[in-house]
Amino acid sequence: MEVRRFGNIPFTMPSKLDSLPPPRAVVDAVETPHRLTMGLAAVPPGEPWLEVDAALAEDLREKARLLRERRNEVFVELPESRPAQREALGVVVDALTHSYPQLYASDAGRLAVRATGEEHDLDAATAPPLETAARCVQEDLCVMEERGDGWRLTAGAVCFPTRWQLRPMLGRSMTGIHERVPGYRRELDRSANRFFDGMKTGNVFRRGNWSLMDDPALFQPTGKHRDGKPVGLDARNAGQKVWLRVEHQTLQRLPLTGAILFGIRIHRTRLDAVAREPESVRALLGAIETMAPAMQLYKSLGLVRDAAVGYLSDRL
């Protein structure tokens, strides 16, 4: 192992991050019957709200590539969002160095990331603070701020979107961001805005969302409202060709600016891994069966639905 001096801290650079858990099968966002709900739960005090696994270095390299090659698509900001961005960066750095001191070290305005060997200048005037924060974590990060007429997206670093585009959402309200989600305005808009209004500092909340997809890529900015059948996909091979994509989302209010920091962590589980647990199979089949047709079209579920249902049903 290589030992480097990071400020006043001896910082060991491992050749492998063998101590990190491998990416796990994640099915916890799937509920039966399917319904549109905020589904919020408080993160217990002391439990990390940022998730880290053995794909950390790979995911951070992919983020760096996207920020280099497709920056206009994966990072947006309004100039007036910089104070909230700086506060968000501080919260992320504090969480990383507290929860994962074996992976991150902060000293003299810099953050070292063991997974990549990189050091980030936390005070750089030219780098947007939210971008710096996003380069250090597997989560995508967004900042929402109250502008007198509702909560609006004022900055975002979203390298791993699940079939949505970030740039058109800049400056939009919660209602505008979710205008294409079937039933959102009727069932969730008022309660979501009330929750944001009443959120207290010091608490972190989480929720989940899921999709079935025929592509495991992290960066997927398009693909909603599609139907049809992919060539070569059926119940015999769906276990290898269909992926359950789960978003673990976190929300917290920043104490100084009052902005909301929104995190999105993507987990991908191949369908044959989901099928190892009968309870997971039943839950996913039930959720597919009870999902409204408009939501199925919104999620492009029709692309893989028949193949996935056939594969899963054969495992019961």
C-alpha positions in Angstrom: 0.0 0.0 0.0 1.1 3.5 -0.8 1.2 6.0 2.1 0.7 9.7 1.1 0.9 12.8 3.2 -2.4 14.7 3.0 -1.9 18.0 4.8 -1.1 16.8 8.3 -2.8 13.4 7.8 -1.0 10.2 6.7 -3.3 8.9 4.1 -3.0 5.2 3.0 -3.9 4.5 -0.6 -4.9 0.9 -1.0 -4.4 -1.0 -4.3 -8.0 -2.4 -3.9 -10.9 -1.3 -1.8 -11.6 -4.8 -0.7 -13.3 -3.8 2.5 -16.3 -2.3 0.7 -19.4 -4.4 0.3 -20.2 -5.5 -3.3 -23.2 -3.9 -5.0 -26.2 -5.7 -3.5 -29.6 -6.8 -4.9 -32.0 -4.0 -4.1 -35.8 -4.6 -4.2 -36.9 -2.5 -1.3 -38.7 0.1 -3.3 -41.1 -2.4 -4.8 -44.5 -2.4 -3.1 -47.7 -4.3 -3.7 -50.2 -2.9 -4.7 -48.5 -0.3 -6.7 -49.5 3.2 -5.9 -48.2 6.7 -6.3 -47.0 7.9 -2.9 -44.3 9.9 -1.3 -43.4 6.9 0.9 -41.0 8.8 3.1 -39.2 7.3 6.1 -36.8 9.0 8.4 -33.1 7.9 8.3 -32.3 6.8 11.8 -29.8 9.0 13.7 -26.3 7.9 13.2 -27.1 5.8 10.1 -25.2 7.0 6.9 -27.5 8.7 4.4 -24.8 8.4 1.7 -24.4 4.9 0.4 -21.0 3.5 -0.6 -20.1 0.1 -2.1 -17.3 -1.5 -4.1 -18.5 0.2 -7.3 -17.4 3.6 -5.9 -14.3 4.1 -8.0 -16.0 2.9 -11.2 -19.0 5.2 -10.6 -16.8 8.2 -9.8 -14.8 7.6 -13.0 -18.1 7.5 -15.0 -19.2 10.7 -13.4 -15.9 12.4 -14.3 -16.3 11.2 -17.9 -19.8 12.5 -18.2 -18.9 15.9 -16.6 -16.1 16.1 -19.1 -17.9 14.9 -22.3 -21.6 15.8 -21.7 -21.3 18.5 -19.1 -24.2 20.6 -20.5 -26.6 17.6 -19.9 -25.5 16.6 -16.4 -24.8 19.8 -14.6 -27.0 22.9 -14.3 -27.1 25.9 -11.9 -28.6 29.3 -11.4 -26.0 31.8 -10.4 -27.9 32.7 -7.2 -27.8 29.1 -6.0 -24.1 29.2 -5.1 -24.6 29.8 -1.3 -26.9 26.8 -1.1 -24.4 24.8 -3.2 -21.6 25.7 -0.8 -23.6 24.7 2.1 -24.6 21.4 0.4 -20.9 20.7 -0.3 -20.1 21.2 3.4 -22.8 18.8 4.5 -21.6 16.2 2.1 -18.0 16.5 3.2 -19.0 16.3 6.8 -21.1 13.2 6.2 -18.4 11.4 4.2 -15.5 12.1 6.7 -17.8 11.1 9.6 -19.3 8.0 8.1 -16.4 6.7 6.0 -13.1 8.0 7.5 -11.4 5.0 5.9 -12.3 6.4 2.4 -12.3 10.2 2.8 -10.1 12.7 4.6 -10.5 16.5 4.8 -7.7 18.9 5.7 -7.0 22.6 4.9 -9.8 23.1 2.5 -9.2 19.9 0.5 -10.9 16.5 0.4 -9.0 13.3 -0.5 -10.9 10.4 -2.0 -9.1 7.0 -1.5 -11.1 5.2 -4.1 -9.7 7.3 -6.9 -6.6 8.9 -5.4 -8.0 12.3 -6.2 -8.0 15.5 -4.1 -10.7 18.1 -4.5 -10.2 21.8 -3.7 -13.3 22.6 -1.5 -12.8 26.4 -1.8 -12.1 26.6 -5.6 -13.8 29.8 -6.9 -14.2 28.4 -10.4 -15.8 25.0 -9.6 -19.5 24.9 -8.7 -19.6 23.5 -5.2 -22.4 21.0 -6.0 -20.3 19.6 -8.9 -17.4 19.1 -6.5 -19.7 17.3 -4.0 -21.1 15.1 -6.8 -17.7 14.1 -8.0 -17.0 12.5 -4.5 -20.2 10.4 -4.1 -22.2 7.7 -6.0 -25.3 9.8 -5.5 -26.6 12.4 -7.9 -27.3 15.7 -6.1 -29.9 18.5 -6.6 -30.7 21.7 -4.7 -34.2 23.0 -4.4 -34.9 26.5 -3.1 -38.1 28.3 -2.1 -38.6 31.3 -4.4 -41.8 32.7 -3.0 -43.9 30.9 -5.6 -42.9 27.4 -4.6 -39.8 25.2 -4.5 -37.7 25.3 -7.6 -34.6 23.4 -8.8 -31.7 25.9 -8.7 -28.8 23.5 -9.2 -28.3 19.9 -10.1 -25.5 17.4 -10.8 -27.3 14.4 -12.3 -25.0 12.0 -14.2 -27.2 8.9 -13.8 -30.8 10.0 -14.7 -33.5 7.4 -15.1 -35.1 8.5 -18.3 -35.3 12.2 -17.7 -33.4 15.3 -18.8 -31.9 17.7 -16.2 -31.4 20.9 -18.2 -35.1 21.6 -19.0 -35.9 21.2 -15.3 -33.6 24.1 -14.2 -35.7 26.8 -12.5 -38.9 24.7 -12.6 -41.2 24.2 -9.6 -42.0 20.8 -8.1 -45.2 20.8 -10.1 -43.4 21.6 -13.3 -40.7 19.0 -12.8 -43.3 16.2 -12.3 -45.9 17.4 -14.8 -45.5 14.3 -16.9 -45.9 11.9 -14.0 -49.4 10.4 -14.2 -51.5 11.4 -11.2 -48.8 13.6 -9.6 -50.7 16.8 -9.7 -53.9 15.2 -8.3 -52.4 12.9 -5.7 -49.0 14.3 -4.6 -48.4 17.9 -5.6 -50.0 19.5 -2.6 -48.7 17.1 0.0 -45.1 17.2 -1.5 -45.0 21.0 -1.3 -46.4 21.0 2.3 -43.7 18.5 3.3 -41.0 20.7 1.8 -42.4 23.7 3.6 -42.5 22.0 7.0 -39.2 20.0 6.8 -37.0 20.7 9.8 -33.2 20.8 9.8 -31.3 17.9 11.4 -33.5 15.2 9.8 -32.9 13.2 6.7 -35.7 11.4 4.9 -35.6 8.7 2.2 -37.9 7.1 -0.3 -37.6 4.7 -3.2 -38.7 4.5 -6.8 -38.2 1.7 -9.3 -38.3 0.7 -13.0 -37.7 -2.4 -15.1 -35.3 -1.7 -18.0 -33.5 -3.6 -20.7 -30.4 -1.5 -20.4 -28.1 -1.4 -17.3 -26.4 1.8 -18.3 -26.3 4.5 -15.5 -26.7 7.4 -17.9 -30.2 7.1 -19.4 -31.6 10.6 -20.1 -34.3 9.4 -22.6 -36.7 6.4 -23.0 -40.0 7.3 -21.3 -43.4 6.6 -23.0 -42.1 3.8 -25.1 -43.9 0.6 -26.1 -43.2 -2.4 -28.2 -41.0 -5.4 -27.7 -37.2 -5.5 -27.9 -35.9 -8.0 -30.4 -34.6 -11.2 -28.8 -36.2 -10.6 -25.4 -38.5 -13.3 -24.0 -39.3 -15.2 -20.8 -36.4 -17.6 -21.4 -33.7 -14.9 -21.3 -35.3 -12.1 -19.3 -33.3 -13.1 -16.2 -30.1 -12.0 -18.0 -31.5 -9.1 -20.1 -33.9 -7.2 -17.8 -32.8 -5.1 -14.8 -34.6 -3.8 -11.8 -33.4 -0.2 -11.4 -34.1 1.3 -8.0 -33.6 4.9 -6.9 -32.9 5.5 -3.3 -33.7 9.2 -2.8 -32.8 11.3 0.3 -34.1 14.8 1.3 -32.9 17.1 3.9 -33.1 20.8 4.7 -29.9 22.8 4.9 -29.8 24.8 8.1 -28.3 28.1 6.9 -29.9 28.7 3.5 -33.0 26.7 4.1 -32.6 24.9 0.8 -33.4 21.2 0.3 -30.6 18.9 -0.7 -32.0 16.0 -2.7 -29.8 12.9 -3.3 -30.5 10.1 -5.8 -28.6 6.8 -5.6 -29.0 4.3 -8.4 -29.0 0.5 -7.8 -29.3 -2.0 -10.6 -30.2 -5.7 -10.0 -30.5 -8.2 -12.8 -33.8 -10.0 -12.8 -32.3 -13.4 -12.1 -30.8 -12.0 -8.9 -34.3 -10.7 -7.9 -35.7 -14.1 -8.6 -33.6 -15.8 -5.9 -36.1 -14.6 -3.3 -39.7 -15.8 -3.7 -41.0 -12.8 -1.7 -39.3 -10.4 -4.0 -40.7 -12.2 -7.0 -44.3 -12.0 -5.6 -43.9 -8.3 -4.7 -42.6 -7.4 -8.2 -45.3 -9.4 -10.0 -48.0 -7.8 -7.8 -46.6 -4.3 -8.4 -46.6 -4.9 -12.2 -50.1 -6.3 -12.1 -51.6 -3.4 -10.1 -49.7 -0.5 -11.9 -52.0 1.8 -13.7 -51.8 1.7 -17.5 -50.7 5.3 -17.7 -47.9 4.7 -15.3 -46.8 1.6 -17.2 -46.6 3.7 -20.3 -44.7 6.5 -18.5 -42.1 4.0 -17.3 -42.0 2.2 -20.7 -42.8 -1.0 -18.8 -44.4 -2.5 -21.9 -41.0 -3.0 -23.4 -40.1 -5.7 -20.9 -43.3 -6.5 -19.1 -44.4 -9.7 -20.8 -40.9 -11.2 -20.8 -40.3 -10.2 -17.1 -43.7 -11.5 -16.0 -43.2 -14.8 -17.8 -39.7 -15.3 -16.4 -40.8 -14.4 -12.8 -44.0 -16.5 -12.9 -41.9 -19.5 -13.9 -39.9 -19.1 -10.7 -42.8 -19.5 -8.3 
